[in-house]
Amino acid sequence: MNDAVVDHSRRAMEQGSKSFATASRLFPSDIRDDAWMLYAWCRHCDDEIDGQVLGSGAVGIDPVLASQKLQELRERTASALSGERQIDPVFAAFQRVTDRHAIPAQEAMDLLQGFEMDVLERRYDTLEDTLEYAYHVAGVVGVMMARIMGVSDAPTLRRAQDLGLAFQLTNIARDVIEDAKGGRVYLPGEWLDEAGVPRDRVAAPEHRGAVARTAQRLVAAAEPFYASARWGLRDLNPRSAWAIATARGVYRAIGRHVADAGALAWDNRASVDRTGKLVLLGRGGLIAIWSKTLDAWREPPARPALWTHV
């Protein structure tokens, strides 16, 4: 039977995240639908704060209006979490997912705190500052997605957080020029200072080479988080492991493209074409098989001393 809430969420995923949409189809149908529904809520909240549609065409909005929208998002999210009937398909979807998987209210509010950082125009001086932001807008999404996949133990949730952190560091590197044109700089300010790039001139053409080197540092900083996240695959069901391994491969490929392209990285938006996604789909399947067989017999290595929130 057609489900309007799920269908709305599917369209949000397909239009808002082409990098994850392909991988999401590998999930078992119940997990896939719930992943779509959680994504739809995350995407809607981000769009409201950025004045965009499904992640595109961000125009920015007045800070006062942004604060009002953030407060409205908090109120509507709290309403859904409290069990009140939801008319809007975005919040109806969110309510279904949080009820079904007992997602803690604090995790949902942690995401909104990330958007508050944007509203308050938070400065990010150190890599740790950037990672704190990355947790709130992506790391916690990894945790919530892991709960949808049946994960409840802290070590595996931490690996899921690590994947979200890696994804966001990759996103920051890919979008650094576009973000800077909109007045947002997520690269660590100390790194920009070392590179001789004024924080209000990140998008200037004359600094493109120095910005590229700084973005390469961020791509490199994501690698330990990608490596840590791989050890969480063994604790997922086989199809979920395949989906997550594929998404991990796609985002890593985007990061490598940014790093390899240097100053030309932002002439076109970095992405993986259809052929590349098919290759990574196959590779993700092999990684999932390895994780569910050979890795399952080994004691996982201790998580490195990486930044963490959970």
C-alpha positions as CSV (number, residue, x, y, z in Angstrom):
1,M,0.0,0.0,0.0
2,N,1.3,3.4,-0.9
3,D,2.5,5.3,2.2
4,A,2.5,9.1,1.6
5,V,4.9,9.8,4.5
6,V,7.5,7.3,3.2
7,D,7.1,8.4,-0.3
8,H,7.7,12.1,0.7
9,S,10.8,11.0,2.6
10,R,12.1,8.9,-0.4
11,R,11.8,12.0,-2.7
12,A,13.7,14.1,-0.1
13,M,16.5,11.6,-0.1
14,E,16.7,11.2,-3.9
15,Q,16.8,15.0,-4.4
16,G,18.8,16.0,-1.4
17,S,21.6,13.5,-1.1
18,K,22.6,11.7,-4.3
19,S,25.7,10.5,-2.5
20,F,23.7,8.5,0.0
21,A,20.6,7.7,-2.0
22,T,22.1,4.9,-4.0
23,A,23.6,3.2,-0.9
24,S,20.3,3.6,1.0
25,R,18.5,1.3,-1.4
26,L,20.7,-1.6,-0.2
27,F,19.1,-1.6,3.2
28,P,16.4,-4.0,4.1
29,S,13.1,-2.3,3.2
30,D,12.1,-1.5,6.8
31,I,15.5,0.0,7.6
32,R,15.5,1.8,4.3
33,D,12.2,3.5,4.8
34,D,13.2,4.6,8.3
35,A,16.5,5.9,7.1
36,W,14.7,7.9,4.5
37,M,12.2,9.3,7.1
38,L,15.0,10.3,9.5
39,Y,16.9,11.9,6.6
40,A,13.8,13.9,5.5
41,W,13.6,15.5,8.9
42,C,17.3,16.3,9.0
43,R,17.2,17.8,5.5
44,H,14.1,19.9,6.3
45,C,15.7,21.4,9.4
46,D,18.9,22.2,7.5
47,D,16.9,23.8,4.6
48,E,14.9,25.9,7.0
49,I,18.0,27.5,8.6
50,D,19.9,27.9,5.3
51,G,17.0,29.2,3.2
52,Q,17.5,26.4,0.6
53,V,15.5,23.6,-1.0
54,L,16.7,20.0,-0.5
55,G,20.3,21.1,0.1
56,S,20.5,23.4,-3.0
57,G,20.3,27.1,-3.7
58,A,21.2,28.3,-0.2
59,V,20.6,32.1,-0.1
60,G,20.9,32.6,3.7
61,I,18.3,34.3,5.8
62,D,18.1,37.2,8.2
63,P,19.6,36.1,11.6
64,V,16.4,37.2,13.4
65,L,14.3,35.1,11.1
66,A,16.8,32.2,11.4
67,S,16.5,32.3,15.2
68,Q,12.7,32.3,14.9
69,K,12.8,29.3,12.5
70,L,15.2,27.5,14.9
71,Q,12.8,28.0,17.8
72,E,9.9,26.7,15.6
73,L,11.9,23.6,14.7
74,R,12.7,22.9,18.3
75,E,9.0,23.3,19.3
76,R,7.8,21.1,16.4
77,T,10.4,18.5,17.1
78,A,9.5,18.5,20.8
79,S,5.9,18.1,19.8
80,A,6.7,15.0,17.7
81,L,8.8,13.5,20.5
82,S,6.0,14.0,23.0
83,G,3.6,12.0,20.9
84,E,1.3,14.8,19.6
85,R,-0.3,14.1,16.3
86,Q,1.7,15.4,13.3
87,I,0.1,16.7,10.1
88,D,3.3,17.7,8.3
89,P,4.8,14.6,6.6
90,V,8.3,15.6,7.7
91,F,7.4,15.5,11.4
92,A,5.1,12.6,11.0
93,A,8.0,10.7,9.6
94,F,10.4,11.8,12.3
95,Q,7.8,10.8,15.0
96,R,7.5,7.3,13.5
97,V,11.2,6.7,13.5
98,T,11.9,8.0,17.0
99,D,9.0,6.0,18.4
100,R,10.0,2.8,16.6
101,H,13.6,2.9,17.6
102,A,13.5,4.7,20.9
103,I,15.9,7.5,19.7
104,P,16.7,9.7,22.6
105,A,15.3,13.2,22.5
106,Q,18.7,14.6,23.3
107,E,20.2,13.2,20.1
108,A,17.5,15.0,18.0
109,M,18.1,18.2,19.9
110,D,21.9,17.8,19.4
111,L,21.3,18.1,15.7
112,L,19.3,21.3,16.2
113,Q,22.2,22.6,18.3
114,G,24.4,22.3,15.3
115,F,22.1,24.6,13.3
116,E,22.1,27.0,16.3
117,M,25.9,27.2,15.7
118,D,25.2,28.5,12.2
119,V,22.5,30.9,13.4
120,L,24.9,32.4,16.0
121,E,27.7,32.5,13.4
122,R,30.1,30.4,15.5
123,R,33.8,30.7,14.8
124,Y,35.9,27.5,14.5
125,D,39.4,28.2,15.6
126,T,40.7,24.7,16.1
127,L,40.2,21.3,14.5
128,E,38.4,20.3,17.7
129,D,36.0,23.2,17.2
130,T,35.3,22.0,13.7
131,L,34.7,18.4,15.0
132,E,32.3,19.7,17.6
133,Y,30.2,21.3,14.8
134,A,30.6,18.1,12.7
135,Y,29.2,16.0,15.5
136,H,26.1,18.2,15.9
137,V,25.2,18.3,12.2
138,A,26.4,14.8,11.1
139,G,28.0,12.7,13.8
140,V,24.8,12.5,15.8
141,V,22.9,11.6,12.6
142,G,25.3,8.6,12.2
143,V,24.3,7.6,15.8
144,M,20.6,7.9,15.1
145,M,21.0,6.0,11.8
146,A,22.8,3.2,13.7
147,R,19.9,3.0,16.1
148,I,17.6,2.4,13.1
149,M,19.9,-0.5,12.2
150,G,19.4,-2.0,15.6
151,V,22.6,-0.8,17.2
152,S,22.5,0.0,20.9
153,D,25.9,-0.7,22.3
154,A,28.1,2.3,23.0
155,P,31.3,1.1,21.1
156,T,29.4,0.6,17.8
157,L,27.5,3.8,18.2
158,R,30.8,5.6,18.6
159,R,32.0,4.0,15.3
160,A,28.8,5.3,13.7
161,Q,29.5,8.8,15.1
162,D,33.0,8.5,13.6
163,L,31.5,7.9,10.1
164,G,29.3,10.9,10.5
165,L,32.3,13.0,11.5
166,A,34.2,11.8,8.5
167,F,31.3,12.5,6.2
168,Q,31.0,16.1,7.5
169,L,34.8,16.8,7.2
170,T,34.5,15.7,3.6
171,N,31.5,17.9,3.0
172,I,33.3,20.9,4.5
173,A,36.3,20.3,2.2
174,R,34.1,19.9,-0.8
175,D,31.9,23.0,-0.1
176,V,34.5,25.4,1.4
177,I,34.3,28.0,-1.3
178,E,30.5,27.9,-1.6
179,D,30.2,28.1,2.2
180,A,32.7,31.0,2.4
181,K,30.7,33.0,-0.2
182,G,27.7,32.6,2.1
183,G,29.7,33.9,5.1
184,R,30.4,30.6,6.8
185,V,33.9,29.2,7.3
186,Y,34.2,25.8,8.9
187,L,37.9,25.2,8.2
188,P,39.9,25.6,11.4
189,G,40.9,29.2,11.8
190,E,44.3,28.3,13.1
191,W,45.0,26.4,9.9
192,L,44.0,29.3,7.8
193,D,46.2,31.6,9.8
194,E,49.1,29.3,9.2
195,A,48.3,29.3,5.5
196,G,48.2,33.1,5.3
197,V,44.5,33.2,4.4
198,P,42.4,35.9,6.1
199,R,39.3,34.3,7.5
200,D,37.0,36.7,5.6
201,R,38.8,36.1,2.3
202,V,38.6,32.3,2.0
203,A,36.6,32.5,-1.3
204,A,39.0,35.0,-2.9
205,P,40.7,33.6,-6.0
206,E,44.2,34.7,-5.0
207,H,44.0,32.4,-1.9
208,R,42.8,29.4,-3.8
209,G,46.1,27.5,-3.6
210,A,46.4,28.0,0.1
211,V,42.8,27.1,0.8
212,A,43.3,23.9,-1.3
213,R,46.2,22.9,0.9
214,T,44.1,23.6,4.0
215,A,41.2,21.5,2.6
216,Q,43.7,18.7,1.9
217,R,44.6,18.8,5.6
218,L,41.0,18.4,6.5
219,V,40.5,15.5,4.1
220,A,43.5,13.8,5.7
221,A,42.0,14.5,9.2
222,A,38.9,12.6,8.1
223,E,40.9,9.4,7.3
224,P,41.3,8.1,10.9
225,F,37.5,8.5,11.4
226,Y,36.8,6.6,8.2
227,A,39.2,3.8,9.4
228,S,37.5,3.7,12.8
229,A,34.0,3.5,11.3
230,R,35.0,0.4,9.2
231,W,35.1,-1.6,12.4
232,G,31.4,-0.9,13.1
233,L,30.4,-2.8,9.9
234,R,30.8,-6.2,11.5
235,D,28.0,-5.4,14.0
236,L,25.4,-4.6,11.4
237,N,23.1,-7.0,9.4
238,P,24.7,-7.9,6.1
239,R,22.6,-5.6,3.9
240,S,23.1,-2.7,6.2
241,A,26.8,-3.3,6.3
242,W,26.8,-3.3,2.5
243,A,24.9,0.0,2.4
244,I,27.1,1.7,4.9
245,A,30.3,0.4,3.3
246,T,29.2,1.8,0.0
247,A,28.3,5.2,1.4
248,R,31.7,5.3,3.1
249,G,33.4,4.6,-0.2
250,V,31.5,7.2,-2.0
251,Y,32.3,10.0,0.5
252,R,35.9,9.0,0.7
253,A,36.1,9.2,-3.1
254,I,34.7,12.7,-3.0
255,G,37.3,13.7,-0.4
256,R,40.1,12.2,-2.5
257,H,38.9,14.1,-5.5
258,V,39.0,17.4,-3.6
259,A,42.5,16.6,-2.3
260,D,43.8,15.5,-5.7
261,A,42.3,18.4,-7.6
262,G,44.1,21.0,-5.5
263,A,43.2,24.6,-6.5
264,L,40.9,23.3,-9.2
265,A,38.7,21.4,-6.7
266,W,35.9,23.9,-6.7
267,D,35.7,24.6,-10.4
268,N,33.0,21.9,-10.4
269,R,31.2,20.3,-7.5
270,A,33.1,17.1,-6.5
271,S,31.0,14.0,-7.0
272,V,31.1,10.4,-8.0
273,D,29.6,9.5,-11.4
274,R,27.3,6.6,-12.1
275,T,30.1,4.3,-13.2
276,G,32.2,5.2,-10.1
277,K,29.2,4.5,-7.8
278,L,28.7,1.1,-9.4
279,V,32.4,0.3,-8.8
280,L,32.1,1.4,-5.2
281,L,28.9,-0.5,-4.8
282,G,30.8,-3.7,-5.7
283,R,33.7,-2.8,-3.5
284,G,31.3,-2.0,-0.6
285,G,29.9,-5.5,-0.9
286,L,33.3,-7.0,-0.7
287,I,34.2,-4.9,2.4
288,A,30.9,-5.9,4.0
289,I,31.6,-9.6,3.4
290,W,35.1,-9.2,4.8
291,S,33.7,-7.4,7.9
292,K,31.0,-10.0,8.5
293,T,33.4,-13.0,8.0
294,L,37.1,-12.5,8.6
295,D,36.8,-9.5,10.8
296,A,34.1,-11.2,12.9
297,W,36.6,-13.7,14.1
298,R,39.1,-11.1,15.2
299,E,39.1,-8.8,18.2
300,P,38.5,-5.3,16.9
301,P,41.4,-2.9,17.6
302,A,40.8,-0.3,20.2
303,R,39.4,2.9,18.9
304,P,42.3,5.4,18.4
305,A,42.5,8.5,20.6
306,L,40.2,10.5,18.4
307,W,37.8,13.3,19.3
308,T,34.5,12.0,20.4
309,H,31.2,13.2,21.8
310,V,29.6,9.8,22.6
